[in-house]
Amino acid sequence: MLGVNYKLAELEEKGKNINLGIVGAGQMGMGMVSQVMLMKGIKPAVVSDIDLNRAFNAYINAGIKSDDIAKVSTIAEANEKMEQGKYIVTDNSEIASKANLTDVAIDATGVPEVGAKIALDAIDNKKHIVMLNVETDVCIGPLLKKLADNAGVVYTGSAGDEPGAVKELYDFADAAGFDVKVIGKGKNNKVDLDCNPDTVLEEATRRGVSPHMLASFKDGTKTMVELTCMSNATGFVPDIRGAHGAEAKVNELTSVLSLKEEGGVLNKYGVVEYIKGVAPGVFVIVSSKLDTVKAEMKYLSMGDGPNYVLYRPYHLASLETPLSAVKAVLDHQSTIVPMGAPVSEVITIAKKDLKAGQNLDGIGGYTVYGTIELAKTAKKINAVPLGLINKKTVLKKNVKKGEVITYDMVDLDESSLIFQLRKLQDRFF
């Protein structure tokens, strides 16, 4: 991100702005709108949410006067009001991607089907797209990246989200010539595979977050989604299905995440992992084949080696996301994207015993959770990507708790956009 501040200041001096169309005014979207108002050369031009009051309050909380906000429902209305300098509030998500003056659409919904539509609309309308929606990316990101490339726009994951923060560390270490052995993130709560929106309701209410979102964190699905995104962007793989999820402090990472014959938990290097005890940080573990470099690392208080940890103790989520939009517009660069065909998948696991004829739900729900698996293994066992599961998914047979949901077990919602795009991706790659 070197020099971005100067480029934004130059835009501001010229009286220009990068106009953002933000979809989703929950906790992430709300914080993003306020942060953008503190930045130069960029504007939260459109905020879309199914709850208009929430979208309106995102602007009010950012210090924007109500007279400067226009509630609209059509693209024509949005174009007219934006020309007048108004901030746009709408429940029509298409406006974020299709309004004339928007430069970048940002998906902050976390809903796979919604993310598919926002991304496709943006690409079709020659807008850059920033996905603060890793759930969509790990299901159809390779195809969306290809479509964006063909359209001449940038498709990217978000700076500040853990995969983006890891990728920045990885790129630095790789560029500097280090041998990167492990990449990963911390997790700040114990995995509870049985949790659901009801069991976390009290905590979610107290913290002011969605029960479904909190359940997706606690049952580990969110971590698996993030690791899969990292994997697909770097080629690093899960060492085992679901990763090890060991516990360690920062100064213990290089010993815990070493090979078994070296006293650690790993079967191989070149892996993605999560660790209990270093949240909210992200890390990469590196080494070097040259003794001179090892001596320098020791002199720099990086440890005795042979492995060293590069650790970033924060990720600012939606507060950093606008920087990905800036890089897309000014430098035509992405923060994190799939490198090609999927390397890993988030496969679907039964959260409890399920009966034939029963409807499933999806991420952060009552019936299933997600875990990371090698894409080639997922294909071999016919596992269903979690992003394809929604409330219209119907089981065709009984499934035991902990069992992998396979394509032959379910009737999927074939009318959904994400299903159609995933079908195309499977054919393309």
C-alpha positions as CSV (number, residue, x, y, z in Angstrom):
1,M,0.0,0.0,0.0
2,L,3.0,2.3,-0.2
3,G,2.2,5.7,-1.7
4,V,-1.6,5.2,-1.7
5,N,-2.0,8.2,0.7
6,Y,-0.2,10.5,-1.8
7,K,-2.3,9.3,-4.7
8,L,-5.5,9.9,-2.8
9,A,-4.4,13.3,-1.7
10,E,-3.7,14.2,-5.3
11,L,-7.2,13.1,-6.3
12,E,-8.6,15.2,-3.6
13,E,-6.6,18.3,-4.7
14,K,-8.0,17.8,-8.2
15,G,-11.6,17.7,-6.8
16,K,-12.0,14.0,-7.9
17,N,-13.3,11.0,-6.0
18,I,-13.4,7.2,-6.3
19,N,-17.1,6.4,-5.9
20,L,-17.9,3.3,-3.9
21,G,-21.2,1.3,-4.2
22,I,-21.4,-0.6,-0.9
23,V,-23.9,-3.5,-0.5
24,G,-24.5,-4.4,3.1
25,A,-24.8,-2.0,6.0
26,G,-24.3,-4.4,8.9
27,Q,-21.4,-4.1,11.2
28,M,-18.8,-4.3,8.4
29,G,-20.6,-1.9,6.0
30,M,-21.4,0.5,8.8
31,G,-17.7,0.8,9.8
32,M,-16.6,1.0,6.2
33,V,-18.8,4.0,5.5
34,S,-17.5,5.9,8.5
35,Q,-13.9,5.1,7.6
36,V,-14.2,6.2,4.0
37,M,-15.5,9.6,5.2
38,L,-12.1,10.1,6.9
39,M,-10.2,9.3,3.7
40,K,-9.1,11.7,0.9
41,G,-10.2,11.2,-2.7
42,I,-12.8,8.5,-2.1
43,K,-16.5,8.6,-1.3
44,P,-19.2,6.1,-0.1
45,A,-21.5,7.2,-2.9
46,V,-24.1,4.4,-2.6
47,V,-25.1,2.3,0.4
48,S,-27.5,-0.5,-0.2
49,D,-29.2,-2.8,2.3
50,I,-32.5,-4.7,2.6
51,D,-33.1,-2.5,5.7
52,L,-33.2,1.1,4.5
53,N,-32.9,2.5,8.0
54,R,-29.7,0.6,8.5
55,A,-28.3,2.1,5.3
56,F,-29.5,5.6,6.2
57,N,-27.9,5.3,9.7
58,A,-24.6,4.3,8.2
59,Y,-24.4,7.7,6.7
60,I,-25.8,9.6,9.7
61,N,-23.2,7.8,12.0
62,A,-20.5,8.9,9.6
63,G,-21.5,12.6,10.1
64,I,-23.4,13.1,6.9
65,K,-26.5,15.4,7.1
66,S,-29.9,13.9,6.3
67,D,-30.5,16.6,3.7
68,D,-27.5,15.3,1.7
69,I,-28.9,11.7,1.6
70,A,-31.4,10.6,-1.1
71,K,-33.5,7.4,-0.8
72,V,-34.0,5.9,-4.3
73,S,-35.3,2.7,-5.8
74,T,-34.2,2.8,-9.4
75,I,-30.9,3.3,-11.3
76,A,-32.3,6.3,-13.1
77,E,-33.2,8.0,-9.8
78,A,-29.7,7.2,-8.4
79,N,-28.0,8.6,-11.5
80,E,-29.9,11.9,-11.1
81,K,-29.3,12.3,-7.4
82,M,-25.6,11.4,-7.7
83,E,-25.2,14.1,-10.4
84,Q,-26.6,16.5,-7.8
85,G,-23.9,15.3,-5.2
86,K,-26.3,13.3,-3.0
87,Y,-25.4,10.2,-1.1
88,I,-27.6,7.3,-2.1
89,V,-29.5,5.0,0.1
90,T,-31.4,2.1,-1.5
91,D,-32.6,-1.5,-1.0
92,N,-31.9,-2.2,-4.7
93,S,-28.4,-3.8,-4.7
94,E,-28.1,-3.3,-8.5
95,I,-27.6,0.4,-8.0
96,A,-24.2,-0.2,-6.3
97,S,-23.0,-2.0,-9.4
98,K,-24.9,-0.2,-12.2
99,A,-25.1,3.5,-11.3
100,N,-23.2,5.6,-13.8
101,L,-20.9,7.3,-11.3
102,T,-19.9,4.3,-9.2
103,D,-16.3,3.1,-9.9
104,V,-16.2,0.1,-7.5
105,A,-18.9,-2.2,-6.0
106,I,-18.1,-3.6,-2.6
107,D,-20.0,-6.7,-1.3
108,A,-20.2,-6.7,2.5
109,T,-23.1,-9.1,2.8
110,G,-21.4,-12.5,3.4
111,V,-24.2,-14.2,1.6
112,P,-23.0,-16.5,-1.3
113,E,-26.0,-16.0,-3.6
114,V,-26.1,-12.2,-3.1
115,G,-22.4,-12.0,-3.6
116,A,-22.7,-13.9,-6.9
117,K,-25.2,-11.4,-8.2
118,I,-23.3,-8.3,-7.0
119,A,-20.1,-9.5,-8.6
120,L,-21.7,-10.5,-11.9
121,D,-23.6,-7.2,-12.1
122,A,-20.4,-5.2,-11.5
123,I,-18.4,-7.1,-14.0
124,D,-21.2,-6.8,-16.6
125,N,-21.2,-3.1,-16.1
126,K,-17.4,-2.6,-16.2
127,K,-17.1,-1.8,-12.5
128,H,-14.3,-3.1,-10.3
129,I,-15.6,-5.5,-7.6
130,V,-14.2,-5.9,-4.0
131,M,-15.4,-9.0,-2.2
132,L,-15.7,-8.6,1.5
133,N,-17.6,-11.8,1.0
134,V,-15.1,-14.7,1.1
135,E,-18.1,-17.1,1.2
136,T,-18.8,-16.4,-2.5
137,D,-15.2,-16.2,-3.5
138,V,-14.3,-19.8,-2.3
139,C,-17.2,-21.1,-4.3
140,I,-17.0,-19.3,-7.6
141,G,-14.0,-16.9,-7.3
142,P,-12.0,-18.6,-10.1
143,L,-14.8,-18.0,-12.6
144,L,-15.5,-14.4,-11.4
145,K,-11.8,-13.6,-11.7
146,K,-11.8,-14.9,-15.3
147,L,-14.9,-13.0,-16.2
148,A,-13.4,-9.8,-14.7
149,D,-10.2,-10.2,-16.6
150,N,-12.1,-10.6,-19.8
151,A,-14.1,-7.4,-19.0
152,G,-11.0,-5.5,-18.2
153,V,-11.9,-4.8,-14.6
154,V,-10.4,-5.9,-11.2
155,Y,-11.9,-8.7,-9.2
156,T,-10.4,-8.8,-5.7
157,G,-10.7,-9.9,-2.1
158,S,-10.5,-7.3,0.6
159,A,-7.5,-5.8,2.4
160,G,-8.1,-6.1,6.1
161,D,-9.9,-9.4,5.9
162,E,-7.6,-12.1,7.1
163,P,-6.9,-13.7,3.7
164,G,-6.0,-10.3,2.3
165,A,-3.8,-9.5,5.3
166,V,-2.1,-12.9,5.0
167,K,-1.5,-12.4,1.3
168,E,0.2,-9.1,1.9
169,L,2.7,-10.9,4.3
170,Y,3.1,-13.7,1.8
171,D,3.8,-11.4,-1.1
172,F,6.4,-9.5,1.0
173,A,8.2,-12.7,2.1
174,D,8.1,-14.3,-1.3
175,A,9.4,-11.1,-3.0
176,A,12.2,-10.8,-0.4
177,G,13.4,-14.3,-1.3
178,F,12.3,-16.2,1.8
179,D,11.1,-19.8,1.6
180,V,7.5,-19.6,2.8
181,K,6.5,-22.7,4.6
182,V,3.2,-22.0,6.4
183,I,0.6,-19.3,6.1
184,G,-2.3,-18.8,8.4
185,K,-4.4,-16.9,11.0
186,G,-5.4,-17.0,14.6
187,K,-8.8,-18.0,16.0
188,N,-10.1,-16.3,19.1
189,N,-12.7,-18.9,20.3
190,K,-12.8,-22.6,20.7
191,V,-14.5,-24.5,17.8
192,D,-18.0,-25.6,18.7
193,L,-19.3,-27.8,15.9
194,D,-22.7,-28.0,17.5
195,C,-23.5,-24.3,17.9
196,N,-26.3,-22.7,16.0
197,P,-28.1,-19.3,16.0
198,D,-30.1,-20.2,19.1
199,T,-27.2,-21.3,21.2
200,V,-25.3,-18.1,20.5
201,L,-28.3,-15.7,20.5
202,E,-27.5,-14.2,23.9
203,E,-23.9,-13.5,23.1
204,A,-24.9,-12.2,19.6
205,T,-27.5,-9.8,21.1
206,R,-25.0,-8.6,23.7
207,R,-22.3,-7.9,21.0
208,G,-24.8,-6.5,18.5
209,V,-24.0,-9.0,15.7
210,S,-26.0,-11.4,13.7
211,P,-26.6,-14.8,15.4
212,H,-25.9,-16.6,12.1
213,M,-22.7,-14.7,11.6
214,L,-21.5,-15.5,15.2
215,A,-22.5,-19.2,14.7
216,S,-20.4,-19.3,11.5
217,F,-17.4,-18.1,13.5
218,K,-17.9,-20.4,16.5
219,D,-18.5,-23.6,14.4
220,G,-15.3,-22.9,12.5
221,T,-16.9,-22.4,9.1
222,K,-15.6,-18.9,8.8
223,T,-12.1,-19.9,9.5
224,M,-12.3,-22.7,6.9
225,V,-13.6,-20.3,4.3
226,E,-10.7,-17.9,5.0
227,L,-8.1,-20.7,4.9
228,T,-9.6,-21.9,1.5
229,C,-9.3,-18.4,0.1
230,M,-5.6,-18.2,1.2
231,S,-5.1,-21.6,-0.4
232,N,-6.6,-20.7,-3.7
233,A,-4.6,-17.5,-3.9
234,T,-1.2,-19.1,-3.1
235,G,-1.3,-22.8,-3.9
236,F,-0.7,-23.7,-0.3
237,V,-2.9,-26.7,0.9
238,P,-4.5,-28.0,4.1
239,D,-2.2,-30.5,5.8
240,I,-5.3,-32.5,6.8
241,R,-9.0,-32.0,6.3
242,G,-10.1,-29.1,8.5
243,A,-6.4,-28.2,9.4
244,H,-4.9,-29.0,12.8
245,G,-6.0,-25.9,14.7
246,A,-3.3,-26.3,17.4
247,E,-2.8,-23.9,20.3
248,A,0.2,-21.7,20.5
249,K,1.6,-18.3,21.4
250,V,3.4,-16.2,18.8
251,N,6.8,-17.3,20.0
252,E,5.7,-20.9,19.8
253,L,4.4,-20.9,16.2
254,T,7.7,-22.0,14.5
255,S,8.0,-25.0,16.8
256,V,4.3,-26.1,16.7
257,L,3.9,-25.5,13.0
258,S,7.0,-27.6,12.1
259,L,7.2,-31.2,10.8
260,K,6.4,-34.0,13.1
261,E,10.0,-35.3,12.9
262,E,11.0,-31.8,14.0
263,G,8.6,-31.9,17.0
264,G,5.6,-30.1,15.4
265,V,2.2,-31.2,14.1
266,L,2.7,-31.0,10.3
267,N,3.1,-33.8,7.8
268,K,4.5,-31.4,5.2
269,Y,5.2,-27.7,4.5
270,G,3.4,-25.5,2.0
271,V,0.3,-25.5,4.1
272,V,-2.5,-23.2,5.4
273,E,-3.3,-23.4,9.1
274,Y,-5.1,-21.7,11.9
275,I,-3.9,-21.4,15.5
276,K,-5.9,-20.9,18.7
277,G,-4.2,-18.2,20.8
278,V,-2.8,-15.6,18.3
279,A,-6.1,-13.9,17.3
280,P,-6.7,-11.4,15.8
281,G,-3.4,-11.8,14.1
282,V,-2.1,-13.4,10.9
283,F,1.2,-15.0,10.1
284,V,3.6,-16.6,7.7
285,I,6.4,-18.9,8.7
286,V,9.6,-18.5,6.6
287,S,13.1,-20.0,6.3
288,S,16.2,-19.5,4.2
289,K,18.8,-21.8,2.8
290,L,21.6,-19.4,3.3
291,D,23.6,-19.2,6.6
292,T,24.3,-15.5,6.1
293,V,20.5,-14.7,6.0
294,K,20.0,-16.9,9.1
295,A,22.7,-15.1,10.9
296,E,21.1,-11.7,10.0
297,M,17.7,-13.0,11.2
298,K,19.2,-13.9,14.5
299,Y,20.9,-10.5,14.8
300,L,17.5,-8.9,14.1
301,S,16.0,-10.8,17.0
302,M,13.9,-13.0,14.8
303,G,15.0,-16.2,16.6
304,D,17.5,-19.0,16.2
305,G,15.8,-20.5,13.2
306,P,15.8,-22.4,11.0
307,N,12.2,-21.2,10.8
308,Y,11.0,-17.6,11.6
309,V,7.5,-16.1,12.0
310,L,6.4,-12.9,10.4
311,Y,3.4,-11.9,12.5
312,R,0.9,-9.1,12.0
313,P,-1.1,-8.7,15.2
314,Y,-4.2,-7.0,13.7
315,H,-6.5,-7.0,10.7
316,L,-8.9,-4.1,10.4
317,A,-11.5,-5.8,8.3
318,S,-13.9,-3.4,6.7
319,L,-11.8,-0.4,7.8
320,E,-9.1,-1.4,5.4
321,T,-11.4,-2.6,2.6
322,P,-11.5,0.8,0.8
323,L,-7.8,0.5,0.1
324,S,-8.5,-2.5,-2.1
325,A,-10.9,-0.4,-4.0
326,V,-8.3,2.3,-4.4
327,K,-5.7,-0.1,-5.7
328,A,-8.2,-1.5,-8.2
329,V,-9.0,1.9,-9.6
330,L,-5.6,3.6,-9.5
331,D,-3.2,0.7,-10.1
332,H,-5.5,-2.0,-11.6
333,Q,-4.2,-4.3,-8.9
334,S,-6.0,-6.9,-6.7
335,T,-5.3,-7.7,-3.1
336,I,-6.0,-11.4,-3.2
337,V,-7.6,-13.5,-6.0
338,P,-7.7,-17.2,-6.9
339,M,-4.6,-18.2,-8.9
340,G,-6.6,-20.4,-11.3
341,A,-8.6,-23.6,-10.7
342,P,-9.6,-24.2,-7.1
343,V,-6.8,-25.6,-4.9
344,S,-9.1,-26.2,-1.9
345,E,-12.8,-26.3,-1.3
346,V,-15.1,-25.6,1.6
347,I,-17.1,-28.9,1.7
348,T,-20.4,-29.4,3.6
349,I,-20.6,-31.4,6.8
350,A,-23.8,-32.4,8.6
351,K,-24.0,-30.6,11.9
352,K,-26.4,-33.2,13.3
353,D,-28.3,-36.3,12.2
354,L,-30.5,-35.3,9.3
355,K,-33.5,-36.9,7.7
356,A,-34.5,-37.5,4.1
357,G,-36.9,-34.7,3.0
358,Q,-35.4,-32.2,5.4
359,N,-34.4,-28.8,4.1
360,L,-30.8,-27.6,4.8
361,D,-30.0,-24.0,5.6
362,G,-26.4,-22.9,5.0
363,I,-23.5,-21.0,6.6
364,G,-24.0,-20.2,10.3
365,G,-27.2,-22.2,10.5
366,Y,-28.6,-25.3,12.2
367,T,-27.9,-28.2,9.8
368,V,-24.4,-27.9,8.3
369,Y,-21.0,-26.4,8.7
370,G,-18.0,-26.1,6.4
371,T,-14.5,-27.5,6.4
372,I,-11.5,-27.2,4.2
373,E,-10.5,-30.0,1.9
374,L,-8.2,-30.4,-1.1
375,A,-10.2,-29.6,-4.3
376,K,-9.1,-32.9,-6.0
377,T,-10.2,-34.9,-2.9
378,A,-13.5,-33.0,-2.8
379,K,-14.1,-33.8,-6.4
380,K,-13.2,-37.5,-5.9
381,I,-15.7,-37.9,-3.1
382,N,-18.3,-35.8,-4.8
383,A,-18.6,-33.3,-2.0
384,V,-20.9,-30.4,-2.3
385,P,-19.3,-26.9,-1.8
386,L,-20.9,-25.2,1.1
387,G,-21.7,-22.1,-1.0
388,L,-24.3,-24.1,-2.9
389,I,-26.3,-25.0,0.2
390,N,-29.4,-22.8,1.0
391,K,-32.8,-23.2,2.4
392,K,-34.2,-24.7,-0.8
393,T,-31.7,-27.6,-0.6
394,V,-33.5,-30.8,0.2
395,L,-31.9,-34.0,1.5
396,K,-32.7,-37.2,-0.5
397,K,-31.4,-39.6,2.2
398,N,-30.7,-39.7,5.9
399,V,-27.3,-38.3,6.9
400,K,-25.4,-38.9,10.1
401,K,-23.8,-36.1,12.1
402,G,-20.3,-35.4,10.9
403,E,-20.9,-37.0,7.4
404,V,-19.8,-35.2,4.2
405,I,-22.8,-34.0,2.2
406,T,-22.3,-35.3,-1.4
407,Y,-24.2,-34.3,-4.6
408,D,-26.1,-37.6,-4.7
409,M,-27.6,-36.8,-1.2
410,V,-29.3,-33.6,-2.1
411,D,-31.5,-31.7,-4.5
412,L,-29.8,-28.4,-4.9
413,D,-31.5,-25.1,-5.8
414,E,-30.6,-25.2,-9.5
415,S,-32.4,-21.9,-10.1
416,S,-29.9,-20.0,-8.0
417,L,-27.3,-17.9,-9.8
418,I,-24.4,-19.3,-7.8
419,F,-25.4,-22.8,-8.8
420,Q,-25.3,-21.8,-12.4
421,L,-22.0,-20.0,-12.1
422,R,-20.5,-22.9,-10.2
423,K,-21.7,-25.3,-12.9
424,L,-19.9,-23.1,-15.5
425,Q,-16.8,-22.9,-13.4
426,D,-16.6,-26.7,-13.0
427,R,-16.9,-27.0,-16.8
428,F,-14.3,-24.2,-17.5
429,F,-11.7,-25.4,-15.1
